[in-house]
Amino acid sequence: MEIRGTTILAVKKDGKTVIAGDGQVTMGQSVILKGTAVKVRKIYQDKVIVGFAGSTADAFNLTEKFEKQLQKYSGNLMRAAVELAQLWRTDKILRNLDALMIVADKENLVLLTGAGDVIEPEDGICAIGSGGNYALAAAKALIQNTKFSAKEIARKAMEIASDICVFTNSNFVIEEV
């Protein structure tokens, strides 16, 4: 059975960047294996936030490799992201990893994929996972129609996604830089 279920949302506003993730891990269409998984964490001396969707083991592997790239390039997030994406796409073992990542520091917000994509969202909002589109739509509406902070937008958008997506729960981890 397929193990799935994640919603990761990133919001950048007023000099703050937030990544939020839910805690649900689902098997198949009807079994919740865990409700308190941590899919968002700070790395690199708490200066960078990583949120991941996909296979947990693969995501941990990629997070570790990303942190090594950050160390290699003295915390330069964009350079580390490009190098990881290149490695992810060309390495025979990494190429088979099943995960997506959103990474951010104070200046940058980037979505990384195994296809070699390094995508900076134009509007400072991006989301991944089964509830990602719900959270993304809610965050876009909130950023355009409220004066909420990045953290408030992320929390409210995640609440909306958890009300709609059966693969998303309301046990959120929210990190800010």
N, C-alpha and C positions, 0 to 999 in steps of 0.2 A: 504494500500500500504506500501511496505517496504521502510523505510528511510535508506539510505546508502551512501557510498562514502567517502573514506578517504585514504590518503596516509601518512604514518608516516615512516620516515627513520632515523636511528641512525648510526653515523660514529665516530669511535674512531681512532685517529691518532696523533702521536707526542705529547702525553700528553694532548690532548684536546679531549673532547667528545661533539658531536653536535647531537641534535635531531631536525629534521625539519618536519613540517606538512603543508598540504595544508588547504584551508579554505572552501572547497565545501561540502555542505550537499545536497544530492539528494534523491528525492522520486520516487520510481519506476524506470523505465528505461529512463525517458525523462524530468523530472521536477527538476530544480535546485531550492531548497528552500532558500538557503543562500550561499553566496560566501565568506564570511569573518568570518567563525567560527574559534575559537581558540582552537586547539586540542593539543597544546604543551604549557607547562607552567613550571615555576620554583616553587619549594616548599621547605620547610624546610630551611628557611633563605637563599633562593636562592642557596643552595648547591646541590640540586637535581633537575633533569629535568624529567618530565613525559610527555609522548606522548601516546595518546589513540585512539583506533579505536573501533567502535561499537556504541551502544546506548549511547547517550550523558549523560542522567541521570544516567545510570549505571556506566559510566566512571567517572563521578563526585563523585559518591558514593564510588567507589573503590579508587580514588585518595585521598579522605578524609580519608578513612580507612588506606591507605598506609602511609599517613603523620602521623597518630596517631601511627602507628607501628614504624616509624622513630623516633618519640619523645620518645616512650617507650624504644627503643634500642639505644638511644643517637646518632642517625644519621648513625648507622651501616646499610648500604643499603642492604647487602646480608641477614642479619638476618631479617630485616624488610620485604624483598621480600619473603623469605621462610615462615615467619609467615603469611603474607597476602595470599600467595598461599594456605597454609594449611587451613586458615579460609575460603577462597573463595570456596575451594573444599568441605568442610565439613558442613558449615552453610547452613541451609535449604533455607533461603532467598537469601543469596549471591550466592549460587550455580546456581541460575537461571539468574544471571546477564549476559548480552550479551556484552562483551567488551574484548579487548586485550590491554595490556599496555607494553610500553617500558620505563624502568626507568634507570637513569644513574647518577653517581656522577663522581668525578675526577678519581677514580680508577676502577669503575665497570660499566658494561653495561649488562642489563638483560631484557629478554622478559618474561612476566608473562601471563599465561592463566588460565582460569577457571577450566581447567582439573588438576590444581595443578602443572603445569610446571613452572620451574624457569630455563631458558635457557640462558647461556652465549655464545654469538657467538664466534666461534674460531678465526675468522679473524677481529673482531671488527666492523662488519657491520651487521645490521639486519633491517627488515622492516615488516610492517603490513598494512592491509587495502587492498582495491580493486586495488590500483595502486602499492602496496608494491613490488610485484615481478619485475615490471619494474624499480622502483627506486633501488632495490637491485642489479639487473643485471648491471645497469648503474654505481652504486657506486663501485661495484667490478671491473669493467673495468677501471674506473677512478683511483682507488687507486693503481692498478697494472701498469698503463701506464702513469701516470702524477706525478708531484711533488706538486699538489694542496694540500692546507690545508684541514683539516676535514670539515671546514665550506664551502670552495669552492666546495669540492666534494659533500656535501649534497645539496647545492643550484643547482649545475649543474645536478645532478642525479634527483632531484625533477623536474627541468625544462623538462628533457627528459621524465619522467613519465607523466607529465601534457600534453605533446604533444601526448602521446599514449593513455592514459586512459581517457575515457569520464567522469569518476567519480572523476577526480583530476583536480584542477585548479591551477593557478600560484600565488595565494595569500598566500605566505608562511609565516609561523612563524618559525624562527630559533633561538634556544637557545643553548648556549655553556657553559660548565663548564671545 
